Amino acid sequence: MDELLKAIWHAFTALDVDKSGKVSKSQLKVLSHNLCTVMKIPHDPVSLEEHFRDDDEGPVSNQGYMPYLNRFILDKVQDNFDRIDFNRMCWTLCARKNLNRNHLLISDDDAFKIWCIFNFLSEDRYPLVMVSEEIEYFLRKQTEAMGGSWIEEKFEEYKLQLSSKHQCLNVWELIELVGMGHFSKGMDRQTLSMGINEVFQELILDVLKQGYMMKKGHKRKNWTERWFLLKPNLISYYASEDLTEKKGDILLDGNCCVESLPDKEGKKCLFYVKCSDKSFEISASDKKKKQEWIQAIQTCITLLKVGRPAPHHEARQKRRELRQKQQAEQEELELRMRELQTANENKQRELEAMRKKLEEAAANAAEEERRRLQTQSELQDLYRVEMDKEKMVRQQMEEQVAQKSSELEQYLQRVRELENMYHRLEEALEEERQARQDEETVRKLQARLLEEEVSKRAELEQIHLYQQETISQTQAEKQELERERLAKESALQSAMQQLQQLEADRRGALEQYEEVMKKLADAANNTKSWKDKVVYHEGLMRLIQPGPKHPQKITNWGPAAFTEKELSLREKDWQEKKNRPPTPQ
């Protein structure tokens, strides 16, 4: 049906003289009548007028003629007409107007055959064109039919010339290409005509194979040379290759078979075709031709079994499907390319916006760097002020350490004095044992010494508390300075060495302080040993030292002078001595 529409399109286009896309109704009537005649369809002259009754004015376009063509002609078509006559009728209408016979090496009949081949191989879209793949397919088959060799490079050069025409040709350009002998140089006109005819028979007449072979008769059993034509569903044999006298047909179906036969009756290269009603014995000219015919006939039988079309029809369909697939892939690729291009443009815009943002960020960073440098300068000034303050604090700490050292020396001096007092106390106690009458005097002296000890102890405790507060304040200031140093470390690397030097000086001061504390601890140990001696010798004085954290007891000898147990023991001892009678002198 597609080939019929293509031929009718050529005829309709030929009737469009002014190329407006429309044809007069009178010409369409003639065309419709001729189509009905050649396709053996009953012609209804009134139907055209009835179909276009609402459009009496002006010519009819191709789109307007198609509904009538489908309804009143193509829907009634049966396979009982000669397609060659149909094609010749359409060819006659279009060739008269479009065929340029100048410089053509082919006859009008050859041009007609190329026109039919074009309709078979052209794309199913209008205006009709043949793409480069189909052009190459046709030219290859023609070159093979002429016995020539196909030159791939030559066709590739020609394809480069087709690029301006979108890699396709219309039918008249194809006829001119073949008729000018561009791909058949060195071939005479007869060879060119034979090649066109062979391709025409294969593609249009469905002749898959042809040639002379010997056939055995059914009645007389004699062998006669016949010209055989193999088509998809039959094998026709003629008296000669001019096809004027047909001798019979061998109808093929899925139940037929073809097999090789051994040589007999003086005949070689035998094979037979077995059908449902009869068998045919045939002798080929040589083994190669025999094998080719057996293979070709077997292929036709196989295609009939599975209901598939002729090989060239199937090959054409596969090429079209491949082109459609490639076109779909190309369209998809182009779509993806457009999407990628759009995405790339969006990305470019994003990058441009990002670049602007980066420029703004760079400007902001420069401004921030300027501010940071200004802040750093301010921080450096502030740090210098803090360093001066730190230096003053360090000097004050040194003065305090010197003062504490002086106080410690005074404390040690007092300890030595207390030791001397302890010795005197021991002498007084010895005198008490010797003379009871001096007891009251010694007790008063002891009370006075204890009061002095209390005052000194209170003074030492105040000194100790002041020392602890000073140490706490120094540690707090040290922690604060350490935090400030850590906060300023990234921006004040240049001042870190000075801070480290200050830390070294502080550690030196702490070491000096620790030495003082060690001396104080040694003095405390000496005081403790003195206290032990006092306890051992039942003295009335104790070393002034920091008391426990729990509440202290108050005695007449001062706070925390004795424990309760020691106090009770001493009271008991004193009461016993008081009640003891005096010793005689």
Summary of the structure (lengths in Angstrom):
residues: 585
radius of gyration: 65.5
end to end distance: 168.3
largest distance: 194.6
contacts: 1542
relative contact order: 0.04
helix: 66%
strand: 10%
